Amino acid sequence: MNEIHEMIRAANILLNDLFDNNQFLIATVVGAASVLVGYLLRTLPMKIGRFIFNQSITQMRVTNAGWNNMRTFVNLSRYLHEHCDRRLTRRYSAETQYDYDEGEHITHLAIGMGWHRVRFEGRSLFVHRAEMPDNHADSIKESIEIYALGRSNGIFARLLEQCKPAKAKGVQFHEWDTKAGEWRAVSSLKGRGLDSLALDRDVRDLLVREFTTFLEERETILSMGLPHKFTAILHGIPGSGKTSILRALAVDFELNLFSINLGSLLTVTELSKALNNVSQRSLVVMEDFDDSPWVKSRGNMDTIHKKPKSDDSEQLVNEDEAKRSREFEMLSFLTSDGQSAFFNLLDGIAPLDNVMIFMTTNKALDLDRALIRPGRIDCVIDIPPPSQDAVRDHLLTVWPELNQRDDMVWGSLPGCILYKIKRIALKDAEKAAELINYYGMNPDKAVDEQNGELAQLDRLRQIRKELLDAEADKKEETLDEVAPAASKAA
């Protein structure tokens, strides 16, 4: 006790010396120090309690931000609902997930917002589900936080293993959602692969060889210091079946298919984000490839920037060249950075591993030459119209009955016409023979329809006219029957 008095007396002497016996300043300093000590003593128990809590509680956080996280989040919320304490849980949520095996979206009941208690491996877990701040996207971002007593995270690893999404059967097809900025599961790909298409043997062998080499020589490719990726351009006229071929290859080689429309992307950053979220052993298809300004040819600078001539007769030509020059300069300004970034993605800067990228185009000559440089594009594959032999061999596998006919007229038909024949005829071999002979004897009609021309528009108009005339005749007959009865009643 005497020691405390001595300490107070020593402090008093020190303060008097520091402030020259100014009792007002001394009282102010002592009061502030008392308040500070009181505040520290008030918050100290909270800090001690928080420290003990953090050292004795393990926490795991799961969000639904992003396509990959969404599946884990939905499966976890469903599992927690099945094992929660129903006496404490009063809030629920409906979760929808695409079921690949059933081929449709299925809605399940899950835990809702707030606190829940869950039993797992005989232990109690406390779960809190809440919305994440700054929800500005179309879909609401949420998080699930799970607390367990103890310092080991093993229970969380086992919990995630229980909630692991079931591996989907077959090949899945995904599309890039530009608005949400994530991949969306669309459906499972079904079919017979390349056997369902009319392909010439050399084209089929080339595609199969490239896919087989890529998938089977992974270790060799990596040992050569090369990234395990494959980039190719698939070229062909509209209706040649480029997309159908890629879908069939995905089925045959069991590759998940990811489709992205380059024309809908605003920045290369979006494309980089999409490629970074592609799973391994996948086939990425870039549709509308030639519509993107990143890949269009920059033209010949010497022919675009010509000096204007003084001859009045060439004024219109000069004005047109000046306009083209301004348009080119603006396009170069807007796309030069994007084009370089796009080329860098193809060069392998993006961490693409075990991924094949196919870009389809109808206008290979409009592509920038820097794009098809080796290292960016491994090969350019041209898809010609199926030959007469390929068409005959394919359609005879669809309708074997046609082997018995000697009146068949076979021809080289594009993929879109083959689709039309199979779609209309289905199992009717007679109808199939009629359509095959029609296009075999009228190849120009097949070309017109392939180019999108309404070759049968006159026939459609005639059918419509016949229907209207028949309806008018029916009305007249009805009036003729009603008129006598009306006269008699009068």
C-alpha positions, 0 to 999 in steps of 0.5 A: 500500500505504501508503494502505491502511495509512493508511486502516486506522489512520484507521479504528482511531482513529475507532473508538477515539474512538467507543467510548472505547477499548472493545476489546470493542465495537470487535472486535464492530463489526469482526466484524459489518462483516466478516460483512456485507461477506463476505455481500455479496461472496458474493451479488453474483455471483448478483445480477450473474448474475441481472441479466444473465440478465433482460436477455438472456432474454425470457419468456412465460407462458400459463395455462389459468385461464379459458375463453378462456385454456383454448383457447390453452393447449391449442393451445399445448401441442399445438404445442409437443409437435409441435416439441419435442426428443424426445431430451430430452422424456420426459413427456407429457400428454393434452389434450381439446378440443371440435372444433366441426367434428367435433361431439365432444371430441378428445384429443391428445398434449401436452407434460407437466410439466417442462422441454422444448426446442422448435425454432421458426424455427430458434431454441431455446426452453426451455419449462417446464410446471408446476401453479399454486399453490393449486389448489382448483377442480375443474380443475387450473390450470397454466402454461407458461413459454417462454424465448427468448434476446434482448430482442425479444418478436416471436418470441412473437407469431409463436408465438401466431399459429401456435397460434391456435385455428382459427375454428370453423365455424357457430354455437357454443353455450356454457353457464355452468358455475357450479361452475368459474365459466367458459363451457363449449363444448357444441356447434355449432348446426345447422338452418334457423333460423326456417324450421324454426319455425311463426311468425306473420308479424308476430312474425317480422318484429318479431324480424328487424327488431330483430336487423337494426337492432342488427347493422347500425346499430352505428356509428349507435348508438355515435355517439348515445352509446349502448352497443351492447347490446340487452336484451329480455324474451321472454314466453310461456306454457310450451311456446310455443317461446321457447328454440327461437326464440332458437336459430333467430335465433342460426343465422340471424344467425350469433351465438354463443349463451351460455346461463345459468341465473339461478336457479343463480347465488348472487351478481351478481358471478358474473353480472358475471363471466359477462357480462364473458367473453362474446365480441362478436357474441353472444346471451346467453339467461337461462333461468329468469329469473323464478325469480331473487329479483333480478327478482321484484316487491317488491310494494306496501309499503302493502298488506304493512305494514298495522296489525293489527286488533283484530277476532278474526274477522280474526285469521287474516288479520292473522297471514298478513299479518304472515308475509308482512311478515316474509318480505318484509323478509327477502327485501328484506334478502337481495336488495336489493343483488343487485337493484341490482347486477343492474339496474346490469348491465342499465344498461350499467355492465358493458362489454357491446359488440355483445351481445344479451341475451334473458331468457325468462319465463312470468310477466311480471306477477311482475317488478319494475317497475323492471326494465322501465324504458327503458334497462334493457330495450329491449323486451318481446316476447310470443310467442303460440301460432302461429295456424292459418295459421302452423301450416298453412303450416309443416307444409305445408313439412314434408310437401308431400303434405298439400296433396293431402288435403282431410280435414285439420283445421287448428288453432292448436297450441303449439310443443311439440305441433308438435315432438311431431308432427314427432318422431313422424311424421318422413317419414311423411306419413300419420302426420303427417296422423293426428296433425294431425287428432287435435289439430285436433279435440281442441284441449283435448288439446293444451292439457293436454299443453302444461300438462304433464298426462299426457293419455294415462296411461289409454291407457299403463296399458291398453297395459301391462295388455295386454302383461302379459296376453299374457305370462301367456297365453304362459306358460300355453300353454307349460305346456300343451305341457310337461304332456303330455310330462311325464306320458308320461315319468312 
